Amino acid sequence: MSPTLLVQNTAGATLPGSHNITGQPALLGPLANNGGLTQTHALLSGSQAIGAGNNNSLFFFDQRGTAIVNGTLDYARVSGAPPQADIGAYEVQEGEIVFNAGFEGCPALPF
């Protein structure tokens, strides 16, 4: 199965695969220190990338890595219920979902 892509503007683009999400904003946070050794773009609440990826390569951790490598936390590559990888290098960890019930206008996520 080819990777799932999230592309907001597909004008003039030919995308591989058939499971792509198009015409939707990625809803990414700014490039920041979200843990790990490198900066990442966190997925914001309501991002279509959450739970829409695959882990065909069977990675145990996202780009931020393990506590052994980064000195703080393990960042699982697959999270949520049911467990499903997110699109991209950053995996939203189940514990990061604070307001997940439509509270104060925050849309509920599929966890």
N, C-alpha and C positions, 0 to 999 in steps of 0.2 A: 504494500500500500504506500503510495507516495505521501509526502508530508502535506499537512493541511496548511494553507496560507490564509492570512487575513490581509486583504488589500482594499483600501478605501476607494482609490481611483484606479480603474482598470483601463482607462482610455489608451488605446494603442498597445495594450499588453496581451500576451498569450500566456496563460497560466497552465502549468502542468497539473495533472490530476483532476479529479472530479469532486473532491470534497472541500473545495475552497470556500471561504466566506468573503463575499465581495460587497462593496457599497456600504460598509460599516466602519465607523472610526475604531481605531485600536484601543483607545482609552488608556494611554500609557502615562505613567508619572514621569517626572524629569529624570535625567541621568543622575543617579545619586548612589551613595554608599548605603545599600540595602542589606549589608552583611556580605561576607566573603572577601576575596582578595581584589575583585574588580568591581567597578560601578555597573549598575544595571538599571533598566527601566522597569519599575514595578507595574504590574497590571492593576488598574483601578477598578473599583466596584462597578459591575455591569459590563466589563470588557467581554466581547465575544470570544476572546482568546482563552478565557478560563474554561478548562475542561474540554477544549476542542482540538487538542494536539494528540500526538501519539508518542509512544516510547518504544518504537521498534528497535532501537539500538540497546534497549535494556539498561539505560543509565540508572544508577541508584540515587544520584544527586543532581540538582540543577547546577548552573554555572558557578554558583557561590560555593559549592562543595561541601566538605565534611568538617566537623569540629577538629579532626586530626590535622587537616590542611589549613583551615582558616582560623583556628583557635577559639571559636565561639560556639556555633551551632551547626547541626546537620540540617541541610536544606534538601529534603526529599524531592526527587524528580516527579513523583506522582503523589497527589494529595486529594483529599475530598472524599465524598461518599456519593456514588461509588467512586473508587479511585480512578482518576483520569488525568493524564498529563495536560498541561497548558501549552499553547503555542509559544515558542520562543525560549530564551535562556533562563527566564525567571518563572519559577513555579510558586503560585500563591499557596502558602501553607494554611492548612485548615484553621490553625490557631490565629491567623491574621484576620479572619472574618469576624469583626466585632458587631457591626450592625447589619444583620442579614434578614431582616423581617419587614422591610419597607419603612423602617423607623426614620423620621425626619426626611422623607423623600428619597432615601437611599433604596435603590431597587434590590429586591431579594435575588440572591444568586442561587444557581442550581447545585447546592451542596446537600 
